[in-house]
Amino acid sequence: MIRVLLVDDDLELCSMQGEYLSNEGFAVQMCHDGESGLEEALSGDYDLILLDVMMPKLNGIDVLRRLRIHSNIPVLMLTAKGDDIDRIIGLELGADDYVSKPCTPRELVARVRAILRRADPEKQDPGQLQPLRVGALAISAASRSATWRDELLDLTSTEFNLLEMLCRRAGRTISKEDLSLHTLGRPLARYDRSIDVHVSNLRQKLGTLKDGRSPIQTIRGIGYQLVVE
């Protein structure tokens, strides 16, 4: 059974979301402050964490920052509607995606399943599990690992999905809309910078090509392209 850790100090909302997730077949554990949530996340064996931003003792941003030192478990942030700063900071720190509160239970479950589906190589077509190599970048879809110049990259689930898609279509431009659909499982919303932030994170982890350029190039007004050396 898929285990989900729900960390939120809104007891009523947390109970409602937990009940809905349980009815959908998830095993749900709940914590109601950041300190206990972080402790449980690090000690438990979970498949995904739902993490609220505004919490007592330790806010969600600090929980995520400390969690990412030790784990790349998928994290879906629960943010206040219209709070773009928290969303961007969360994504920069390695959150896989976010959902605005209040949200419908159905939307929450759909977002959780989209993240888990993209993090599970067993659900992929066997033909998609063959190793990939583009220049100094090598990707193993089967083990969900990637190396750059033979150094293992420390990637979140969403960062891996994004890099894999760019690698499969190396040398071609991929629109932000397509990247959002295939890596986040949702259409690109207006003013949504999620893909941009994930690409920025990847650029920092990859470094540069021999000529000093980033291996992921921005195609203005369209999207991104992985450079073929």
Buried (B, 14 or more C-beta within 10 A) or exposed (E): EBBBBBBBBBEEBBEEBBEBBEEBEBEBBBBBBBBBBBEBBBEEEBBBBBBBBBBEBBBBBBBBBBBBEEBBBBBBBBBEEEBEEBBBBBBBBBBBBBBBBEBEBEEBBBBBBBBBEBBEEEEBEEEEBEEBEBBBBBBBBBEBEBBBEEEEBEBBBBBBBBBBBBBBEBEEBBBBEBBBBBBBBBEBEEEBBBBBBBBBBBBEBBEEBEEEEBBBBBEEEEBBBBBEE
